Amino acid sequence: MPLSTARQTVASPREHILTVQEALEPLFLALEQEVEVKMIAAALRAGWPAEDAVAAIDELRRNELVADATAH
């Protein structure tokens, strides 16, 4: 299932973008939002309350941050 946001263009250095991170940030944020919406929708279809889905996503993010911090 392709992500519709993936079709957005990334700004080139000629467009007065200072870093590749700055160029990719809008796409990254849009993809992150699209993924979260799809995860919540899947949880709702499975019968979970939206609040539980959001809490689970938040916990997954916290676990990912902790894992990244301990890996370095």
C-alpha positions in Angstrom: 0.0 0.0 0.0 1.9 3.1 -1.2 1.9 6.2 1.0 0.4 9.2 -0.9 2.8 11.6 0.9 5.8 9.8 -0.7 5.0 11.5 -4.0 5.9 14.9 -2.6 9.0 16.5 -4.0 12.1 17.3 -2.0 13.6 20.8 -2.4 16.9 21.0 -4.2 19.9 22.9 -2.9 19.3 25.5 -5.6 16.0 26.4 -3.8 18.0 28.1 -1.0 17.8 25.1 1.3 20.8 24.9 3.6 20.8 21.2 4.5 19.3 18.0 3.3 17.6 17.6 6.6 15.9 20.9 6.0 14.8 19.7 2.6 13.5 16.4 3.9 11.8 17.7 7.0 8.4 18.5 5.4 8.2 15.1 3.8 9.3 13.4 7.1 6.6 15.2 9.1 3.9 14.4 6.5 4.9 10.7 6.4 5.0 10.5 10.2 1.5 12.0 10.4 0.1 9.7 7.7 1.5 6.7 9.4 0.0 7.7 12.7 -3.4 8.2 11.1 -3.2 4.7 9.5 -2.1 3.1 12.8 -5.0 4.7 14.7 -7.5 3.7 11.9 -6.3 0.1 12.0 -6.7 0.0 15.8 -10.2 1.4 15.5 -11.1 -1.1 12.9 -9.9 -3.9 15.2 -12.1 -2.5 18.0 -9.6 -0.6 20.2 -10.6 2.8 21.6 -8.7 5.7 19.9 -7.3 6.8 23.3 -5.7 3.4 23.7 -4.2 3.5 20.2 -2.7 7.0 20.8 -1.3 5.9 24.1 0.2 2.8 22.5 1.8 4.8 19.7 3.2 7.2 22.3 4.7 4.3 24.3 6.2 2.8 21.2 7.9 6.2 20.5 9.2 6.4 24.0 10.6 2.9 23.8 12.3 3.7 20.5 13.9 6.9 22.0 15.1 4.9 25.0 16.5 2.2 22.7 18.3 4.8 20.5 19.7 6.5 23.6 21.1 3.3 25.1 22.5 2.2 21.7 24.8 5.2 21.5 
